[in-house]
Amino acid sequence: MIGWVGLWVWMGQVLACQEEVDLTAQLEDSMSLLGGYGFSGTVLVAMDGEVLLHRGYGWARRDPVVAMQPETRFPVASISKQFTAAAVLKLEEEGKLRASDPISRHLDGVAEDKESITIRQLLSHTSGLPFECGGRPDSMQALLQCLWQAPPGEPGQAQYSNAGYALLAHLVEQVSGQPFKQFVRSRLFQPAAMSESGFIDEPQRFAQGQVAYQYTWNVEHGTEIGSGLNWNLRGSADVVTTAGDLLRWERALTSGKILKADALKKLLQGDGEPGTAAGSGYGWQTDPGGQVQRAGGTFALGFNAVLRRYPSRKAVAVVLSNQNYGLLMPTPLVAETVENLLMGRPPADLPQAAAPPEDLLQQCAGDYQIEDGGRLQVEAFAGNLLISVQGQPAVNWLTVRSAPEARQLQAYTDRALELADALEKRRFGQIAEILGLDEGAEARTETLYRGWIEGLEDGQGQLQSVQVAGTIPQGESSRTYLRLTFEKGSQVRRLRWLGQDLVSIVPGALPLLPTHFRLLSGDKLAGFHLAYGRAVELRIMRDAEGRVSGLELSGPDGKLVALRR
């Protein structure tokens, strides 16, 4: 009997080991394929105390080229909030405050209409304070002055607030008697052995090449790290760390090195305050079944990060990226692929394609004109073909999933074309009509748009032309990209549509939708854009001499042909 028991135990260990080996192989294959389609970042997956995968993909910086490493540091945006929440909970454990306390019990100078805001409401994003305050305040005093003068919100109503977490960081300082960064480093980072972590206003802590640079599409925007701090980010989005340090943090939390069990439960699940789930209260969200606990963050110009716990699997996943696509991020797709594998579900259906040979890359590089309007810009990049598009037919080929969606995007593009024509011909009075504004808004609209164009002309000479590159879907809204060409240069502007309304015009960047293509077979290639999670195919067309003459694109509405210019 003892022998049989020993045999069963041994067989169980063998099967568990085999399962871990298979899972590791699946993770490596899927992440390598995502890396081949342009994912840039680091991925770490651990289960049962063992690290199954910890690798860097792509580039920490593109020019000069710096390869992504597992230890590359990233600003992790709102993942920072859980450290601030943990600091508050630690002070509560020590009896120095209670989450139910009004902030006025611990802070001097609180405006009368905000004295009743509780610490718990700040933690759970239900304080009524604004998302941010004062633009880019250069000190905590400037931020506090703005907050105390801000119109009062509705305490108890969920409203996500970076400024609220900055106020919590200030409260930690006042209650502990220590600078916030010092408290976090000594009471949280050091017990968790997070030796690679710091803050975005500590450039002296990070050597050249250690920190990733961030990119929107293909445009570089620096590292976010510098001595000047936007104080809305203190305590809300100011931590710089690595995937390895985030795993060490999770292990320190769950082993009781940081917080006791009751406080840890509050941190990971909130404590019942209305709005905590929707507002990422305490820095984490837990799904209704308790199977997944999530923390995430993003900077508008590139960085995005995901940290997930799977209690039933004793697993952790960290995905950090230095690239985004406007409002769309690659980390959700990468994290979902990891999650599916951890939970025994099939991963995302990625085209099983290989890197094209170098001679094929060089043959295909160039500009192509689509017969029905639009262009493709094709270049060799990182061992793949990188194709960017211009014109609605080409945009639809990469993004659209249904005919109604295609019609809606075309409608936005048509309105943008009318707007571009009015701007180019200086018919400012027509813009209110194009945008469907009330009659009384015509004069204000003309003043606004005339001043906008003339302001741009002051430094760049007279406006020569306005071109519409196309409209792309992004979440609940859509974005149309315009190129304004002046005598001395050009500017790109992005129009944001919500329903039938144009709600903003802000700087943008071209080219659109750069997508990595890899070789399927012969002259057929597959593309996969990480923001849209959608595979497309193209076929290389050749002339009688075998030279590349065009590209045939397979789309939802049939085929498009792009001929070399």
C-alpha positions in Angstrom: 0.0 0.0 0.0 2.8 2.4 0.9 4.4 1.6 -2.4 1.2 2.4 -4.4 0.8 5.7 -2.5 4.4 6.6 -3.3 3.8 5.7 -7.0 0.7 7.9 -7.2 2.5 10.8 -5.5 5.4 10.4 -7.9 3.0 10.3 -10.9 1.2 13.4 -9.7 4.5 15.3 -9.5 5.5 14.1 -12.9 2.2 15.2 -14.4 2.3 18.6 -12.7 5.9 19.1 -13.9 4.8 18.2 -17.5 1.9 20.6 -17.3 4.2 23.4 -16.2 6.6 22.6 -19.1 3.8 22.6 -21.6 2.4 25.9 -20.2 5.9 27.4 -20.4 6.3 26.3 -24.0 2.8 27.7 -24.9 3.6 31.0 -23.2 7.0 31.3 -25.0 5.4 30.5 -28.4 2.5 32.9 -28.0 4.6 35.8 -26.7 7.3 35.3 -29.4 4.6 35.5 -32.0 3.1 38.7 -30.5 6.7 40.1 -30.4 7.0 39.2 -34.1 3.8 41.2 -34.8 5.3 44.3 -33.1 4.7 43.9 -29.3 7.3 46.0 -27.5 7.7 45.5 -23.8 8.3 42.9 -21.1 6.2 39.9 -19.9 6.5 38.0 -16.7 4.4 35.0 -15.7 4.7 33.1 -12.5 2.7 30.2 -11.0 3.1 28.2 -7.8 6.1 30.3 -6.8 8.0 29.5 -10.1 8.7 32.0 -12.9 7.5 30.4 -16.1 8.4 33.3 -18.4 10.3 36.6 -18.0 11.4 38.2 -21.3 11.8 41.4 -23.1 10.4 41.9 -26.7 11.2 44.7 -29.2 13.0 47.9 -28.3 13.4 50.0 -25.2 14.5 52.7 -27.6 14.6 52.7 -31.4 17.1 55.4 -32.2 19.7 54.7 -31.0 18.6 51.0 -30.8 18.4 49.7 -27.3 16.9 46.2 -27.0 14.2 45.5 -24.5 15.4 43.5 -21.5 13.6 41.7 -18.7 15.0 44.3 -16.3 14.0 47.4 -18.3 12.3 49.9 -16.1 8.9 51.5 -16.9 6.8 54.2 -15.5 3.7 52.2 -14.6 1.2 55.1 -14.3 -1.9 54.1 -12.2 -0.4 50.9 -10.9 1.3 53.4 -8.6 -2.0 53.9 -6.7 -1.8 50.6 -4.9 1.4 51.7 -3.2 -0.3 54.9 -1.9 -3.3 52.8 -0.8 -0.9 50.3 1.0 0.8 53.2 2.7 -2.5 54.5 4.1 -3.5 51.0 5.2 -0.2 50.6 6.9 -0.8 53.8 8.9 -4.3 52.6 9.7 -2.8 49.3 11.1 -0.5 51.4 13.3 -3.5 53.3 14.7 -2.4 56.6 13.3 -5.6 57.1 11.2 -8.8 55.5 10.2 -10.2 55.2 6.7 -13.5 56.7 8.0 -11.7 59.8 9.2 -12.5 63.1 7.4 -9.4 64.5 5.8 -9.7 67.7 7.9 -8.8 65.6 11.0 -5.2 65.2 9.6 -4.8 68.1 7.2 -4.7 71.9 7.9 -6.3 74.4 5.6 -8.9 72.2 4.0 -11.7 74.2 2.3 -14.9 74.2 4.2 -16.9 72.5 1.5 -14.4 69.6 1.4 -13.8 69.1 5.2 -16.2 66.1 5.3 -14.4 64.1 2.6 -13.2 60.9 4.1 -9.9 59.0 3.5 -11.9 56.0 2.3 -13.6 58.2 -0.3 -10.2 59.3 -1.6 -9.1 55.7 -1.7 -12.2 54.5 -3.6 -12.5 57.5 -6.0 -15.8 58.6 -4.5 -14.6 62.0 -3.0 -16.0 64.2 -5.8 -12.6 65.7 -6.4 -11.7 66.3 -10.1 -9.5 63.9 -12.2 -6.7 66.4 -12.1 -6.4 70.0 -11.0 -4.3 73.1 -12.0 -2.9 71.8 -15.3 0.7 70.8 -14.3 1.1 72.2 -10.8 4.8 72.4 -9.9 4.3 71.9 -6.1 2.0 70.2 -3.7 1.0 73.7 -2.4 -0.1 74.7 -5.9 -2.1 71.5 -6.3 -3.8 72.0 -2.8 -4.6 75.6 -3.7 -6.3 74.4 -6.8 -8.2 71.6 -5.1 -9.5 73.8 -2.3 -10.8 76.3 -4.8 -12.3 73.7 -7.2 -16.2 73.5 -7.3 -17.3 70.9 -4.8 -18.3 67.5 -6.4 -20.7 65.0 -5.0 -19.0 62.8 -2.3 -20.2 59.2 -2.7 -20.4 59.3 -6.5 -17.7 57.5 -8.4 -15.3 59.8 -10.2 -11.8 58.6 -10.9 -9.3 61.1 -9.5 -5.5 61.3 -9.8 -5.6 64.4 -7.7 -7.4 62.5 -4.9 -4.5 60.1 -4.7 -2.0 63.0 -4.8 -3.9 64.3 -1.8 -3.5 60.9 -0.1 0.3 61.1 -0.7 0.2 64.5 1.1 -1.8 63.0 3.9 0.7 60.1 4.3 3.5 62.7 4.7 1.5 64.7 7.4 0.5 61.7 9.4 3.9 59.8 9.2 6.1 62.8 9.5 8.2 61.5 6.6 8.4 62.6 2.9 6.1 60.4 0.9 8.9 58.9 -1.3 10.9 58.1 1.8 7.9 56.4 3.5 7.1 54.3 0.4 10.8 53.3 -0.1 11.4 52.3 3.5 8.1 50.8 4.5 7.0 49.2 1.1 9.8 48.9 -1.4 12.6 47.7 0.9 10.5 45.0 2.7 9.5 43.7 -0.7 13.1 43.8 -2.0 12.1 46.2 -4.8 15.7 47.4 -5.4 15.0 48.4 -9.0 12.1 50.8 -8.3 11.9 54.5 -7.9 9.9 57.6 -9.0 9.5 59.6 -12.1 11.1 62.7 -10.5 14.3 60.8 -9.7 16.3 60.9 -13.0 19.5 60.5 -11.1 18.5 57.0 -10.0 18.3 55.6 -13.5 21.3 55.1 -15.8 21.2 55.6 -19.6 19.5 52.6 -21.2 17.8 51.3 -18.1 14.4 53.0 -18.8 12.2 52.4 -21.8 11.3 55.3 -24.1 7.6 55.7 -25.0 6.0 55.7 -28.4 2.6 56.7 -29.8 2.4 54.8 -33.1 6.0 55.3 -34.2 6.6 58.8 -32.6 9.0 59.0 -29.7 7.9 60.9 -26.5 10.8 60.5 -24.1 10.7 58.6 -20.8 8.4 60.6 -18.6 11.3 60.8 -16.1 12.6 64.2 -15.1 13.2 66.5 -12.2 10.0 68.5 -12.8 6.9 66.7 -11.5 3.3 67.3 -12.4 2.1 67.0 -8.8 -1.2 65.5 -9.9 0.9 62.4 -10.4 2.5 62.2 -6.9 1.0 59.1 -5.4 -1.2 58.4 -8.4 1.1 57.7 -11.3 4.7 58.3 -10.2 6.3 54.9 -9.7 9.0 53.5 -12.0 9.6 49.8 -11.7 10.2 46.5 -13.5 8.2 43.4 -14.1 10.5 41.5 -11.6 9.9 44.1 -8.8 6.1 44.0 -9.4 6.3 40.2 -8.8 8.4 40.7 -5.7 5.7 43.2 -4.5 2.9 40.7 -5.1 4.8 38.0 -3.2 5.5 40.4 -0.3 1.9 41.3 -0.1 0.6 37.7 -0.1 3.2 36.6 2.4 2.2 39.2 4.9 5.4 41.2 4.8 3.6 44.4 4.0 0.0 44.2 5.4 -2.0 42.0 7.7 -4.8 39.9 6.2 -7.7 42.3 6.8 -5.8 45.2 5.3 -4.6 43.1 2.3 -8.3 42.1 1.6 -9.2 45.8 1.5 -6.3 46.6 -0.8 -7.2 43.9 -3.3 -11.0 44.0 -3.2 -12.0 47.4 -1.7 -14.1 47.4 1.4 -17.6 47.9 0.1 -17.5 51.7 -0.7 -19.8 52.4 -3.6 -17.9 52.8 -6.9 -14.8 50.9 -5.9 -15.1 48.2 -8.6 -15.8 50.7 -11.4 -13.2 53.2 -10.1 -10.3 50.8 -9.3 -10.6 51.6 -5.6 -7.4 51.0 -3.6 -5.6 50.5 -7.0 -7.1 47.1 -7.7 -10.2 45.6 -9.3 -11.5 42.1 -8.5 -13.9 40.4 -10.9 -17.3 39.3 -9.4 -16.2 35.6 -9.2 -12.9 36.5 -7.5 -10.9 34.6 -10.2 -8.9 37.6 -11.4 -7.6 40.7 -9.6 -6.4 43.5 -11.9 -4.3 46.6 -11.7 -3.4 48.7 -14.7 -2.2 52.1 -15.9 -1.3 54.1 -18.9 0.3 57.4 -20.0 -1.3 59.1 -22.9 2.0 59.1 -25.0 2.9 55.5 -24.8 3.5 53.6 -21.6 0.8 51.1 -20.5 1.0 48.4 -17.9 -1.0 45.4 -16.5 -0.6 43.5 -13.3 -3.0 40.5 -12.7 -3.3 38.0 -9.9 -5.1 34.6 -10.3 -5.7 33.3 -6.7 -7.1 29.9 -7.8 -4.1 29.2 -9.9 -1.6 30.9 -7.5 -0.4 32.8 -10.6 0.7 36.3 -11.4 1.1 38.0 -14.8 2.9 41.3 -15.5 2.8 43.0 -19.0 4.6 46.3 -19.5 4.7 48.1 -22.8 6.3 51.3 -24.1 3.9 51.8 -27.1 0.3 52.6 -27.6 -2.0 53.5 -30.5 -3.8 56.6 -29.3 -6.3 55.3 -26.8 -5.7 51.7 -27.8 -3.1 49.6 -26.0 -1.4 46.3 -26.7 -1.2 45.2 -23.1 -4.9 44.0 -22.9 -4.4 41.6 -25.8 -1.1 40.3 -24.5 -2.5 39.9 -20.9 -5.6 38.2 -22.3 -3.4 35.7 -24.2 -1.5 35.0 -21.0 -4.7 34.7 -19.0 -6.3 32.3 -21.5 -3.3 30.0 -21.2 -3.2 30.1 -17.4 -6.9 29.3 -17.2 -6.8 26.5 -19.8 -8.5 28.4 -22.6 -7.2 28.8 -26.1 -5.0 31.9 -26.8 -5.8 34.6 -29.4 -5.8 33.2 -32.9 -2.6 34.7 -34.3 -1.5 34.0 -37.9 1.3 31.4 -37.7 3.7 33.3 -40.0 7.5 33.8 -40.1 9.8 36.7 -40.7 10.1 37.4 -44.5 13.6 37.1 -46.1 15.6 40.3 -46.4 15.5 40.4 -50.2 11.7 40.2 -50.1 11.5 43.1 -47.6 13.7 45.3 -49.9 11.7 44.4 -53.0 8.4 45.4 -51.4 9.5 48.6 -49.7 8.0 51.8 -51.2 4.7 53.7 -51.7 1.6 52.2 -53.2 -1.6 53.9 -54.5 -4.9 52.2 -53.9 -7.2 52.3 -57.0 -10.3 53.4 -55.1 -8.4 56.1 -53.2 -5.7 55.9 -50.5 -2.1 55.0 -50.1 0.1 52.4 -48.4 3.6 53.2 -47.1 5.6 50.0 -46.9 9.0 49.8 -45.2 11.3 47.1 -43.9 11.4 47.3 -40.1 12.6 44.8 -37.5 12.6 41.9 -39.9 9.0 42.5 -41.0 7.1 44.5 -43.5 5.7 47.5 -41.7 2.7 48.9 -43.6 1.0 52.2 -42.7 -2.1 53.5 -44.5 -3.8 56.6 -45.7 -7.4 56.9 -47.0 -10.6 55.3 -45.6 -10.6 52.1 -47.8 -7.1 51.3 -46.4 -8.0 52.2 -42.8 -11.1 49.9 -43.1 -9.0 47.1 -44.4 -7.0 47.0 -41.1 -9.7 47.9 -38.6 -13.3 47.4 -39.7 -15.3 44.4 -38.6 -18.8 45.2 -39.9 -20.5 47.1 -42.7 -22.3 49.5 -40.3 -19.0 50.4 -38.7 -17.5 51.1 -42.1 -20.4 53.4 -43.0 -20.0 55.3 -39.7 -16.3 55.8 -40.2 -16.9 57.0 -43.8 -19.5 59.5 -42.6 -16.9 61.0 -40.2 -14.4 61.2 -43.0 -16.9 62.9 -45.3 -17.6 65.5 -42.7 -13.9 66.0 -42.1 -13.4 66.5 -45.9 -16.1 69.2 -45.8 -14.4 70.8 -42.8 -11.0 70.6 -44.5 -12.4 72.3 -47.7 -13.9 75.1 -45.6 -10.6 75.6 -43.7 -8.6 75.6 -46.8 -10.9 78.2 -48.5 -11.3 80.2 -45.3 -15.0 79.8 -45.3 -15.1 79.9 -41.6 -18.8 80.7 -41.4 -19.6 77.3 -43.0 -18.0 75.3 -40.2 -20.8 75.7 -37.8 -23.2 74.3 -40.4 -20.9 71.4 -41.2 -20.7 70.5 -37.5 -24.5 70.9 -37.1 -24.2 73.7 -34.5 -27.0 76.0 -33.5 -27.5 79.2 -35.6 -26.3 81.3 -32.7 -23.0 79.5 -32.6 -21.9 80.6 -36.1 -20.2 83.8 -35.1 -18.4 82.2 -32.2 -17.3 79.3 -34.4 -15.9 81.6 -37.0 -13.9 83.5 -34.4 -12.6 80.3 -32.9 -11.5 78.6 -36.1 -10.1 81.8 -37.7 -8.0 82.4 -34.6 -6.8 78.8 -34.6 -5.6 78.8 -38.2 -4.2 82.3 -38.0 -2.3 81.3 -34.8 -0.7 78.4 -36.7 0.1 80.7 -39.6 2.0 83.1 -37.4 5.0 80.7 -37.2 4.6 78.7 -40.3 3.4 80.9 -43.1 0.1 80.8 -45.0 -2.1 77.6 -45.0 -1.6 75.8 -48.3 -3.8 72.7 -48.0 -5.7 70.4 -45.7 -5.8 66.7 -46.3 -7.8 64.0 -44.6 -5.8 60.8 -43.9 -8.8 58.8 -42.6 -10.9 57.9 -39.6 -10.0 55.1 -37.2 -12.2 53.5 -34.5 -10.8 54.0 -30.9 -13.0 52.6 -28.1 -16.3 54.4 -27.8 -15.3 57.2 -30.2 -13.5 57.7 -33.5 -10.6 59.8 -34.6 -10.1 61.5 -37.9 -6.6 62.7 -38.8 -5.9 65.9 -40.8 -2.6 67.1 -42.3 -2.4 70.9 -42.5 0.4 72.0 -44.9 1.8 75.5 -44.5 4.4 77.4 -46.4 7.1 76.4 -43.9 6.0 73.0 -42.8 3.0 70.9 -41.7 0.9 70.0 -38.7 -1.2 67.0 -37.9 -4.5 67.4 -36.0 -6.8 64.7 -34.6 -10.5 65.2 -34.6 -12.4 63.2 -31.9 -16.0 62.3 -32.7 -18.5 61.1 -30.1 -21.8 60.2 -31.6 -22.6 63.0 -34.0 -20.5 65.5 -32.2 -17.0 66.8 -32.8 -15.7 67.1 -29.2 -12.0 68.0 -29.6 -9.2 68.9 -32.0 -5.8 68.0 -30.6 -2.3 67.4 -32.1 -1.9 64.0 -33.7 0.7 62.0 -35.6 1.0 60.2 -38.9 1.4 57.7 -40.5 -1.7 55.8 -39.5 -2.0 52.2 -38.2 1.6 50.9 -38.8 1.1 47.1 -38.9 3.6 44.3 -39.0 3.3 41.8 -41.8 5.0 38.3 -41.8 5.3 35.6 -44.4 2.6 32.9 -44.7 3.9 31.2 -47.9 5.2 32.2 -51.3 4.0 35.7 -51.9 1.3 35.8 -49.3 1.7 37.7 -46.0 -0.4 38.1 -42.9 -0.7 41.2 -40.8 -1.9 41.5 -37.2 -2.4 44.8 -35.4 -2.1 44.5 -31.6 -4.7 47.2 -30.9 -7.5 45.7 -33.0 -6.6 42.0 -32.6 -7.6 41.3 -36.2 -5.7 39.4 -38.8 -5.5 40.5 -42.5 -3.8 39.1 -45.5 -2.1 40.5 -48.7 -0.6 39.0 -51.8 2.4 40.4 -53.6 1.8 41.2 -57.3 4.6 40.9 -59.8 5.1 42.1 -63.4 6.4 40.0 -66.3 10.0 40.4 -65.1 9.1 39.2 -61.6 9.4 42.7 -60.0 7.0 43.7 -57.3 4.3 45.8 -59.0 1.6 46.0 -56.4 -0.2 44.5 -53.4 -3.6 42.8 -53.4 -5.3 43.3 -50.0 -8.0 40.9 -48.8 -10.6 42.8 -46.8 -14.2 42.3 -45.5 -15.6 43.9 -48.6 -13.6 42.0 -51.1 -10.2 42.9 -52.4 -8.3 46.1 -52.8 -5.4 46.6 -55.2 -2.5 49.0 -54.4 -0.1 49.6 -57.2 3.5 50.8 -56.8 3.8 54.5 -57.3 
